[in-house]
Amino acid sequence: MRRRQFISLLGGAALTPIAGTRVDADSQANCPAPARRDDGWSVPSANADTDIDLAALCRMADRLESSGANIHAALVARHGRLAFERYFKGSDEVPSRFFGVRVKDVSFDVDTLHNLKSCSKSVASLVFGIAIDQGLIRSIDEPVFSFFPELSDLRSPDRDRILLSHLLTMSMGLKWVEATPATGDDNDEVRMRMAQDACRYVLGLPVTAPAGQEFFYNTGALALLSAIVRKATGRPLDEFARRVLFDPLGITEFEWSRFKGDSDAGGGLRLRPRDMAKIGQLVLAGGRWNDRQIVSKAWIDASTTTKLKANDYQSYGYLWWLGHTRLNGRPVPWIGALGRGGQSIRIVPELDLVVAVTAGYYQDYSAEAFKLQMDVFRDVLQTIPPPV
């Protein structure tokens, strides 16, 4: 299978909209507005017009809770303000000292860190962009092997054509079996982690296509990017991210796991959902947060512009997904960070909207699970008046 087929399910499921009505007293009591916290988020005042059907969002949340869906959090930001947030109970994979991860029931709240899985890749794109902005990495057209002189024995004419841009667009042209429940331990993520040198493992894989020719999802590309950021900045990617991205965003609590000294940029980041929404708002605002330019607008624009077609429903930028969802009979484009299990940050520029969702469907690749996850996003869209 040349592409991960489950991704297309995420973008193409049939969806059931919800009807909108005004908020009544009972709904307001059971579904309070986001609280003001010292985290940089502006929240609507009690009587503010949020230009969003909060009653419908509350009913959506009630339905998720009563159905037993394993959605953990749903947050909505509109016009730069956090308009809605709701947290649920559910089963989750949590870090364990002895077993790596274990499954347990969790009552999620505003302070619970959540595994972003492959949404981590999109955050890594922002960190990489800042390194470009600061001149620590000269260009996305740099050959990958220029950062790995110790791996010169792996060089070949085909591999020498692999550029940083090919890591960012998942188009290295190297053979790779991505980890899914169906692959079990027979996948290259496991083999990469077992290897003495992850970067040597990835760059030593057989060439299957010219670099840049086609999209082929490869988490190994993030092992290379993580090592390149460390080499270019003198800090592991997570430490560099804290200084140049998280601190400026007011993100005070996060975990980014490391593997053999390098940050797991492919899927090891844990953030609070409010901070996930900040990442989305940063992208929506062209790299700005509360009047501070954190990432250049040039990098945001480049990252969120289609570079390659990924599947029948979505394309890919620099570690960001690009898709469309139909609303009122017309396609509405979105920019997304997507991670296994239902983790998502979706940005809808024409609606000035960010939607962040966390969930626990890590091992469920069924069409029903994907439909449920996408329904949350579609239900949010149905609560917003169409642009005039």
Solvent accessible surface area in square Angstrom, and as a share of the most:
residue,aa,sasa,rsa
1,M,160,0.71
2,R,112,0.41
3,R,74,0.27
4,R,29,0.10
5,Q,101,0.45
6,F,24,0.10
7,I,11,0.06
8,S,19,0.12
9,L,72,0.36
10,L,18,0.09
11,G,13,0.12
12,G,33,0.31
13,A,25,0.19
14,A,81,0.63
15,L,37,0.19
16,T,89,0.52
17,P,72,0.45
18,I,29,0.15
19,A,80,0.62
20,G,46,0.44
21,T,79,0.46
22,R,173,0.63
23,V,43,0.24
24,D,82,0.43
25,A,78,0.60
26,D,107,0.55
27,S,27,0.17
28,Q,110,0.49
29,A,81,0.63
30,N,106,0.54
31,C,12,0.07
32,P,95,0.60
33,A,69,0.53
34,P,9,0.06
35,A,64,0.49
36,R,163,0.59
37,R,90,0.33
38,D,156,0.81
39,D,21,0.11
40,G,36,0.35
41,W,8,0.03
42,S,51,0.33
43,V,10,0.06
44,P,17,0.11
45,S,71,0.46
46,A,109,0.84
47,N,150,0.77
48,A,33,0.26
49,D,121,0.63
50,T,14,0.08
51,D,56,0.29
52,I,10,0.05
53,D,11,0.06
54,L,46,0.23
55,A,2,0.02
56,A,1,0.01
57,L,0,0.00
58,C,6,0.03
59,R,86,0.32
60,M,1,0.00
61,A,0,0.00
62,D,64,0.33
63,R,108,0.39
64,L,11,0.05
65,E,100,0.45
66,S,97,0.63
67,S,76,0.49
68,G,64,0.61
69,A,16,0.13
70,N,24,0.12
71,I,1,0.00
72,H,0,0.00
73,A,1,0.01
74,A,0,0.00
75,L,1,0.00
76,V,0,0.00
77,A,1,0.01
78,R,19,0.07
79,H,86,0.38
80,G,27,0.26
81,R,67,0.25
82,L,0,0.00
83,A,4,0.03
84,F,5,0.02
85,E,22,0.10
86,R,32,0.12
87,Y,38,0.14
88,F,9,0.04
89,K,153,0.65
90,G,14,0.14
91,S,40,0.26
92,D,3,0.01
93,E,22,0.10
94,V,20,0.12
95,P,76,0.48
96,S,20,0.13
97,R,220,0.80
98,F,169,0.70
99,F,161,0.67
100,G,52,0.50
101,V,78,0.45
102,R,118,0.43
103,V,105,0.60
104,K,82,0.35
105,D,118,0.61
106,V,27,0.15
107,S,71,0.46
108,F,16,0.07
109,D,73,0.38
110,V,29,0.17
111,D,76,0.39
112,T,33,0.19
113,L,32,0.16
114,H,1,0.01
115,N,19,0.10
116,L,0,0.00
117,K,42,0.18
118,S,18,0.12
119,C,0,0.00
120,S,0,0.00
121,K,5,0.02
122,S,2,0.02
123,V,0,0.00
124,A,2,0.02
125,S,0,0.00
126,L,0,0.00
127,V,0,0.00
128,F,2,0.01
129,G,0,0.00
130,I,4,0.02
131,A,0,0.00
132,I,36,0.18
133,D,63,0.33
134,Q,90,0.40
135,G,51,0.49
136,L,74,0.37
137,I,2,0.01
138,R,195,0.71
139,S,37,0.24
140,I,37,0.19
141,D,90,0.47
142,E,26,0.12
143,P,57,0.36
144,V,0,0.00
145,F,13,0.05
146,S,65,0.42
147,F,34,0.14
148,F,2,0.01
149,P,98,0.61
150,E,98,0.44
151,L,2,0.01
152,S,62,0.40
153,D,100,0.52
154,L,32,0.16
155,R,133,0.49
156,S,31,0.20
157,P,101,0.64
158,D,70,0.36
159,R,40,0.15
160,D,50,0.26
161,R,139,0.51
162,I,2,0.01
163,L,45,0.22
164,L,0,0.00
165,S,17,0.11
166,H,27,0.12
167,L,0,0.00
168,L,0,0.00
169,T,10,0.06
170,M,1,0.00
171,S,1,0.01
172,M,6,0.03
173,G,6,0.06
174,L,2,0.01
175,K,108,0.46
176,W,7,0.02
177,V,55,0.32
178,E,17,0.08
179,A,18,0.14
180,T,19,0.11
181,P,57,0.36
182,A,101,0.78
183,T,36,0.21
184,G,43,0.41
185,D,116,0.60
186,D,98,0.51
187,N,1,0.01
188,D,6,0.03
189,E,37,0.17
190,V,44,0.25
191,R,84,0.31
192,M,12,0.05
193,R,89,0.32
194,M,153,0.68
195,A,25,0.19
196,Q,176,0.78
197,D,56,0.29
198,A,20,0.15
199,C,14,0.09
200,R,88,0.32
201,Y,48,0.18
202,V,0,0.00
203,L,0,0.00
204,G,32,0.30
205,L,17,0.08
206,P,72,0.45
207,V,52,0.30
208,T,63,0.37
209,A,10,0.08
210,P,81,0.51
211,A,23,0.18
212,G,29,0.28
213,Q,112,0.50
214,E,49,0.22
215,F,5,0.02
216,F,26,0.11
217,Y,9,0.03
218,N,4,0.02
219,T,12,0.07
220,G,0,0.00
221,A,0,0.00
222,L,0,0.00
223,A,22,0.17
224,L,0,0.00
225,L,3,0.01
226,S,0,0.00
227,A,1,0.00
228,I,0,0.00
229,V,0,0.00
230,R,86,0.31
231,K,79,0.33
232,A,26,0.20
233,T,26,0.15
234,G,67,0.64
235,R,92,0.34
236,P,22,0.14
237,L,1,0.01
238,D,16,0.08
239,E,71,0.32
240,F,0,0.00
241,A,0,0.00
242,R,111,0.41
243,R,111,0.41
244,V,12,0.07
245,L,0,0.00
246,F,0,0.00
247,D,84,0.43
248,P,21,0.13
249,L,1,0.01
250,G,29,0.28
251,I,1,0.00
252,T,94,0.55
253,E,95,0.43
254,F,24,0.10
255,E,83,0.37
256,W,16,0.05
257,S,60,0.39
258,R,112,0.41
259,F,59,0.25
260,K,122,0.52
261,G,44,0.42
262,D,25,0.13
263,S,4,0.03
264,D,29,0.15
265,A,1,0.01
266,G,6,0.05
267,G,18,0.18
268,G,11,0.10
269,L,0,0.00
270,R,27,0.10
271,L,0,0.00
272,R,33,0.12
273,P,5,0.03
274,R,6,0.02
275,D,2,0.01
276,M,0,0.00
277,A,1,0.01
278,K,0,0.00
279,I,0,0.00
280,G,0,0.00
281,Q,20,0.09
282,L,0,0.00
283,V,7,0.04
284,L,33,0.17
285,A,45,0.35
286,G,10,0.10
287,G,0,0.00
288,R,96,0.35
289,W,18,0.06
290,N,98,0.50
291,D,128,0.66
292,R,137,0.50
293,Q,78,0.35
294,I,19,0.10
295,V,1,0.00
296,S,35,0.22
297,K,120,0.51
298,A,76,0.59
299,W,14,0.05
300,I,6,0.03
301,D,65,0.34
302,A,35,0.27
303,S,0,0.00
304,T,24,0.14
305,T,75,0.44
306,T,76,0.44
307,K,72,0.30
308,L,36,0.18
309,K,119,0.50
310,A,0,0.00
311,N,12,0.06
312,D,114,0.59
313,Y,113,0.43
314,Q,6,0.02
315,S,19,0.12
316,Y,2,0.01
317,G,0,0.00
318,Y,15,0.06
319,L,1,0.01
320,W,1,0.00
321,W,10,0.03
322,L,21,0.11
323,G,2,0.02
324,H,108,0.48
325,T,8,0.05
326,R,130,0.48
327,L,4,0.02
328,N,97,0.50
329,G,57,0.55
330,R,84,0.31
331,P,68,0.43
332,V,1,0.00
333,P,55,0.35
334,W,5,0.02
335,I,22,0.11
336,G,0,0.00
337,A,0,0.00
338,L,9,0.05
339,G,11,0.11
340,R,59,0.22
341,G,7,0.07
342,G,8,0.07
343,Q,2,0.01
344,S,9,0.05
345,I,0,0.00
346,R,6,0.02
347,I,0,0.00
348,V,0,0.00
349,P,65,0.41
350,E,74,0.33
351,L,3,0.02
352,D,48,0.25
353,L,0,0.00
354,V,1,0.00
355,V,2,0.01
356,A,0,0.00
357,V,4,0.02
358,T,2,0.01
359,A,0,0.00
360,G,14,0.13
361,Y,33,0.13
362,Y,6,0.02
363,Q,109,0.48
364,D,54,0.28
365,Y,48,0.18
366,S,42,0.27
367,A,55,0.43
368,E,130,0.59
369,A,5,0.04
370,F,15,0.06
371,K,72,0.30
372,L,46,0.23
373,Q,13,0.06
374,M,3,0.01
375,D,22,0.11
376,V,2,0.01
377,F,2,0.01
378,R,32,0.12
379,D,3,0.01
380,V,0,0.00
381,L,1,0.00
382,Q,48,0.21
383,T,5,0.03
384,I,7,0.04
385,P,69,0.43
386,P,76,0.48
387,P,64,0.41
388,V,202,1.16
